Amino acid sequence: MHFHSIVYVIGTLLLVTSGAMIFPIITALIFMEGDLFPLIYSAAITFSIGFPFWWFAPSNYELNFKDSLLIAVFGWIIISFVSALPFIFHGSIPKLTDAFFEMMSGLTTTGATILTDIESLPHGLLFWRSETHLLGGMGFLTLTLIFLPHGIAGVRIFRAESSPGQVITQEKILPRNRDAMIWLWTIYLGLNFLQTFLLWLGGMSFFDSLCHSFGTVATAGFSPKNDSVGFYKSSYFDWVILVFMFLGGMTFMIFYNMLKGEWSSVRLNTELRWYFGIVIFFCIITTLILLISGTYGGFFEALRYGAFQIISILTTSGFTTTDYELWPQAAQMFLYVVCFIGACAGSTTSGIKIVHFVIIWKYMVSSIKKMFFQPRTILPIYLNQRVVDNFAVNLTICYFIANIFIVFFGACIMVLLDSKDFYTALSSVISALMNIGPGFGEIGPSENYSNISVLGKWFLSLLMLIGRLELFSVLVLLFPSFWKR
């Protein structure tokens, strides 16, 4: 274990966080609502802790994969703690548990909140709350990689923060150099600013446009309004945000390949075709249910609300335009189903990811064919016209089983910790683990997480981290062999 290198990376993380607080400080200077000094104090404390760690950099900067896992897990926890300081100092979220929960939710792009009156927060804190989505969407560690020395250590850090799906689709090849990481962040920020411009063009204030864009491309869900996107009652805003949530659910390597003119890799992308197909299927069937039940007056109105909510939950964004718990049970059922899916690997989304379902489906079809029709034939599984090796297939199956196991085991723990009904407990675990945000029952679109107990909030915060770091990176720390030399 390279202790000095770990400390150096953590110090860099803290300096990046401190630097990111400049923007909410500027916002606080503009609006002057009493949150300026809490933000300044927080930035100063974060800088004071991080600078010594960064300054005494090791002469031999080296990280193995074990070091990278420790950085990925404990780095996110440390950043969540320091990010909570402005809310604690200001007094808008005085309790550490609540402030940590809110910031872990923001950085992991979950979008779950304990705030009952979001609009009462001053603009500087609102901006910082939304900016955590911007930082966490592409991956906080990927931003830090830009400021770290070149080398294989950066690839190991990226791998620690990546999903198994990125290993399968070979998206891990991209960040071998700083230039490629800068390209990804440029695309990510470009989408944010394009959406901000479109929302502002439609009449939304520039501040609200920024905050909603940070939560959309990052597929996160924090809104500066209590009623989320539904506050505006605007079909234009709904469709703009819907489109960018969908784009946020795509593999960012696809945008990179488009810019390079490599259209064949886009055309051959198996997961992208499935993504389009799944979105269209669930949007149409939900729209028809809402139309037939008379929930909305016409087809286009049913499509607007149905498609928005399906894409919001499928991409783990968590924005809402209506109280979907008032919908027919059939429509709610399909919303519940897409909670388990997620979008594409290599995107800003969380969840199980479509690529894993693609491989499981192809593995199941292949097994049935081999059992009943072609017992002596080797039937390989193809993804992007490449054969998927057995290790990747086994990893996919393990990943799926582990997620389902944690959902039900976690729900039992939530029932014990909070004495909640099983429906609410199960929904809270799914929403936290899949980084969705709003759920069903007592954490539905018209409710929040403020009524969860202290132990429940810490447990859900852990699940958010596990979901954001794609499960295995956190669970491996529980193996005794991990801590042995």
N, C-alpha and C positions, 0 to 999 in steps of 0.2 A: 504493500500500500504506500503510495507516494503522498505523504501527509502535506508537505509544503506545496505541491502542485494543486491539491484539493483546496487548500486554504486560498491559494492565489486565484483560482477560478471563482470561489465563493466571494472573494473580495471584488472581483470584476463584476459579478452579478449585482452586488450591493451598489457599486459605483454607477452601473447602468440604471438601476432603480432610482438612485438619488438624482441622476441627470434627467430621468423621465418626469420627475416631480416639478421640473421647471415650468412645464406647460400648465398644470393646474395652478401654480403660483402666479403665472401671468394672468390666468383667468380670474383668480382671486383679486389681483390688482385692478382689473377692469371693473369688476362688479362691487368690490369692497363690501362684503357681507359678513365679515368677522372670521373668515377661515384662512386669512393670509398667514398669520403667525403659526398656527398649527401645522400648516404645510411647510413653512420655512424650517420650523423646529424639526419636523420629521425628516426633511431632506438633509439637514445638517447632521442629525444623529446617524442616519443611514450612511452618509458620506464618511463620518468620523469612524464608524465601525469598519467600513469597507476599505478605506484608504490604506491603513497599515497592512491589511492582508494583501492588498495589491502591490504596495510599495516594496515589500520584502519578497519579491518574486524569486523563485528558485532559478539558479543558474542553469540547471538541467530540467527543463519543463517536460515532464513525462507523465502520462496517465495510462493505466491499464483499464480493462473493461470494468473491473470491480470498483475502481476509483470513480469511473464515470457514472455508475449506478448510484453510488453514494451522493455524488454531486446532484444528480437528477432528482433524487428523492428529498434530500435534506435542503438542497438549494431552493426548491419550490416552497418548502415549509418556512425557511428563514425569510424569503421574500414576502410571503403572506403575512408574517408577523410584522415586518417593518412597514409594509403597505397599509397595515391597520392603524398605524400610529396617528395619522391625521384625524381620523374619526374619533379616536380615543381622546386626543388632546382637545379637539373642538367640543366634544361632549355630545355629538349627535348620535354616536354609538358608544356609550361609555364603558360597556362591558367588553373585556378582552375576548371572551368566547364569541360574542355576536360579531365583533369587528373582524376577528380572524375568519369566521365563517363567511362573512360577506366578501372578504378579500380572496379567500381560497376559491369561492364561487366565481369571482371575477377573473382571476388569473387562470383558472382551469376552464374558463368559458362555459360554466354551468348556468349561470344566470339565476340561481336560487337566491332569494333575498329574505332578510328578517325585518326589513323596513316596512312600516305600515303607512308612512306618509313620505314617499320619496321626494315629492315636490317641495317639501319644507327644507331640504338640504340646500346650503349655499352652492353657487355655481362652481366654485373651485373644487369642492369635494365631489360634486356630481361629475365633473370632468375627470377627476382622478379615478372615480368608480368606473366610468366607461373606458378610460384609458387602459385599465388593467386588462380589459378584453383585447384591446389592440396588441398589448405586449404578450399576452398569453396565447392569442389565436394562432400565430405562426409557430409558437413555442418560444418561451422565454430564453431557453438555452441556445436556440439557433441564433437569436439576436446577439447573445454574448459571444458566440463563436466568431463573429466579425471582429471582435476586439482581442481575440486570443491569437497566439502564434500559430503559424501554419503547422500542419503535421497530422499524423494519424490520430492523435489525441482528440482532435475535433470530430473526426469520424466516429470515434467511440462514444463521445458525448451525444452526438446526434442519434446514434443507434440506441442509446439508453433511453432517449425520449421518444423514439419512433414506435410505431405499431408493428405487430407481426406481419400485417398486410403489406407494409412497405418493404419488408424483407422478401416476401413472396413476389411482389411486382418489381423488385429491384430498384425502387425509388431511392434506396440508401446510397446509390452511386453518386448522386448529385453533389452532396456537400463535401467533396474531397478538397475543395479549395474555397477560399474566402470570396472569390468573384462570383461563384455560383450562388452562394448564400446571399450575397448582395442582390443578385438578380431576383431571387425569390422574394426578398423583402421589398424590392422595387415594384414587382408585380402586385404584391399584397397591398402596399400603400397606394399604388395607382388605382386599384379597385375601390379602396376606401375613399379616396378623393373624388373619383368619378361619381360614386353614389352620393357623396356629400353635395356635389354640385347639382345633381339631378333632384335631390330632395329640396335643396335651397331654391332651385328654379321653380319648383312646384308650390312654393310659398311657406315652407317650413323655415323656422329661424335657423341661422347658421350654426348656432350652438347646438340646438336639437339635432340638426342634420349631421353634425360631427359625431355626437354621442350615439345616434342610431346607426350610423355607418360603422363605428367601432364595434358595435354589437352584432352587426349583420354579417359582414365579410368574415369575421371571426366566429360566426355561427354561435353566438354567446347568449344575448337576450336582455342585458340590462337596458332599461329605457329610463330617461329622466322624468317620465310621466307615470302616475299611479296606474293608469289604465293601459299602459304599454302603447302599442301602435294604435289600438282602438280609440285612444283619446282623440285622434284627429278626424276620425270618421271620413276618411278620404280614400277613394278607390285608387287614385294616382299613387299615393304613398304606399298603399298596400301592394300594388303591383311592382313598384320599384324595389321595395324591400324584399318581396318574394323572389324576384329575379336574382338579386345579389345574394340571398340566402342559398339559392340553387348553385350559383357560381362558387360560393364558399365551400359547398359540398363536393366540388370537383377536385381531383388531384392537381396540385399546383404545378407539377411537372408538365401537365397538358398545356397550360398557358406558356410555360417555358419553351416547350416544343413548337407551339404555334408561332412564337416570336422568332424562333430559329428557322421556321418554314418546314419543319419535319411533320408534315400533315399525315404521312403514312402511319406514324406511331399513334396519332390521335384516332385515325380511322380503325386501327387494329386493336384499340384498347377495349378489352372484354368488359372490364368493370364499368367503364363509361356507358356502354350500350345497356348494360343491366340497370345502371343508375337511371337513365332516361326511361326505360321500360317500367321500372318499379314506381317512379314518380308519376308517370302518366296513368298507370293502372289505379293506384290508390287515390289520386286526385279525381279521376272520372267516377269511380265507384262511390266515393264519399259525396261528391257533387250530386249524383243521382239519388242517393239516400236522402240528402237534405232537400232536394227538389220534390221528390215523391211524397215526403212527409209533410211538406208545406212549411218547413222551417223558414225558408226564404221565398220571396215572391216570384223570382224568375230564375232562368238557367244561369245567366251571367252573375247574378248576385250570389247564387249558391256556389258557383265555381270560384268566385272571388274569396269567399270565406272558407270554403272547404279546401281549396288548393293551398291557401295561405297557411292554414293550420297543419295540414299534412306535411308540407315542405318545412315548416318551422320545427316540427317535432322530429321528422325524419333526419334533418340535418343537425339536430340537437341544438337549434337556435333558441327556442323557447319564447319567442315573441308571440303575443296574442292580439287578436282584433275583436274577439267576442268570448263570452263564457261558454266554452264548448261542452261543459257539463250539463247545459240545458238542451243539447242536441239529442236526437234519438239514440237509444242504446247501441244500435247497429253502427252508427257513425263513430260513436265513442270507442267501440270495439276496434275499429280500424286504426284510430289514433293510438290505441294501446299497443297494437301490433307493431306499428312503425317505430315505437319507442325502442324496440329491440334491434332494429336494423342499422341505423346510422347511414352515413353516405360513403364516400370513397376514401380509401387509404391514401395518405399523403395530402389530405385536405386539412382544413381547420376544424373538422368535426370530430366527435368522439363516437361512442357506441361500438357495436360489434364489427361494423363495416361490411359493405356489400361484397367485397372480394372474398371474405370468409364464407359467406353464404353461397357464392358462386362455386367455390371449391368443394364445399360440402355437398351441394346439389350434384355436381359432376361426379364426385366420388360415389354418391349413392346410386346414380344411374349406372356408373361403371360397374359397381358391385352387383347390381341386379342383373345386368347383361352377362357378367362373368358367371354368376350362379346358375342362371336359367338357360342362357342361349349360347354363350361362347366360353365354356369352362377352361379351355386350354389356351385361350388367347390373352396376351398382355394388353390391357387397354389403358394407355397413358391418359393423364388429365392435362388438357391444354389451357393455357391462359396467355392471352396476347400472342397466340400462335407459337408459344414456347411450352415445352413439357415442364410440368410442375413436379419437382422431386418428392420422394416419399416423406422426407423430413418436413417439408413445408405442409404437406397434407396432414401429417400427424400433429404438427404445431397448430394448424387451423382447428382441428377437432378438439385438441386440449384447450385452446383458447375459448372456444364456444362453450364447452362443458364447464370450464372454470367460471365464466361469466354467469351462466345460469345457476350454478351452485351458489355463488356469492349473492345473487339476487334473492334466492329463497332463504338461505341461511341468514343473510343480513336482515331480511324482513322479520325473521323470528327474533333477532336481537333487538330490533326497533320496538317490537311488541313488548318485550321484556323491559326495555329501558324507559319507554314512554307510555305504556299501556294504551297505545293507539289501536284502533280497529285494524284488522289485517289488510284491508283495502288501502288505507292510508299508509300503513307501514311499508307494504310492498311497493306502492307507488313512489314513496320517498326514496327508497333504496334504488329503484330503477332510475329515477330522475337524477340522483346523485352519481351513481356509478356510470351512467351513460351521458352524464353532463348535460342534461336536458333543461332542468330548472323547474318550471311548473309541472304539476302532475295531476292527480285526481284525489278526491276526498277532501281532507282538511288542508291539503297543499295545492288545491286546484287553482285555476286561473284567476279567481276572485279572492284567493287567500294567499298566505305566505308561510314562511317557516318560523315565524316569531313564537309560535306556541309549542315548538319542539323543545324538549328539556336540554339542559346543559350537556349531559352525557350524549344525548341524541345528536346534538349539533357537532360535537367532536367526532362522533362516529361517522356522520354523514360527510364531514370535512375530509376524513380519511378516505372514504369511498370516492369523493370527487378527485382526490389525488391519484388513487388507484386507477380510476377511469381515464384520467388525462394522460397518465404515463403508461396506459395500455396494459395494466394488470401485472404482467410478469416482472417488470422492472421493480415493482414494490414488493411483490410476493417472494421474490428470490431472497430478499433480506431476512425472511423468516427461516431460511435453511441454515442450520448450524454450520454446514460445510462452507457457506459463503464467508464466514468470519474466521475460518482457519487459513493458515498460510498455504 
